[in-house]
Amino acid sequence: MVFWHILVVCWLLVGEGEPKMELVITSKTITVYGQTSIGDFSCCYSQNGLQDTLTLNPSQRLDFKIPVDSFSCGNFLLNRDFRQTLRANEYPKTMVEATDFRAEQGYIVCNIAVEIAGKVLEFMDVQMDQHKNKLETCLSISSQELDLKPPSKLGGLVQVDDELSINFSLGI
């Protein structure tokens, strides 16, 4: 069995023209991390059981169309605040588009466009770290870039920091 895997990898690497690399995407996970004046929070969306093929070439494209209501933040209060902050009633879906996958200097690189609450942010030449069973990258954005107002509770005693981290993970 191992022989066949080695044979397939060699064939892919020494085939005609440019080397081709294909990965089977089995899951997609997006996690938003933030901090408040009293602690950290995370809101996660995950889709498992996929069988999408990712080929490293400029025409490859992966789309995430995520209903904002599908993010889970751990409890109904955080879920409600997250949805209100992202104006889920007005913008019920968050879109992520990853394009132009390519191998550069031992890494997989792509371009990522994120649409949140009607605003699009573009990140060029994003390096994805390849671990044993996933590709990952983390992007930093601010709520100001998205024209969002972070929630404030208890008369301003509990505030959400402006900076958010978005972790993208593809199970392979």
Secondary structure as GFF3:
##gff-version 3
##sequence-region A 1 172
A	DSSP	alpha_helix	2	14	.	.	.	ID=ss1
A	DSSP	beta_strand	22	36	.	.	.	ID=ss2
A	DSSP	beta_strand	39	55	.	.	.	ID=ss3
A	DSSP	beta_strand	61	67	.	.	.	ID=ss4
A	DSSP	three_ten_helix	68	70	.	.	.	ID=ss5
A	DSSP	alpha_helix	76	85	.	.	.	ID=ss6
A	DSSP	beta_strand	93	104	.	.	.	ID=ss7
A	DSSP	beta_strand	107	116	.	.	.	ID=ss8
A	DSSP	beta_strand	119	130	.	.	.	ID=ss9
A	DSSP	beta_strand	134	142	.	.	.	ID=ss10
A	DSSP	beta_strand	152	153	.	.	.	ID=ss11
A	DSSP	three_ten_helix	154	156	.	.	.	ID=ss12
A	DSSP	beta_strand	158	159	.	.	.	ID=ss13
A	DSSP	beta_strand	163	171	.	.	.	ID=ss14
###
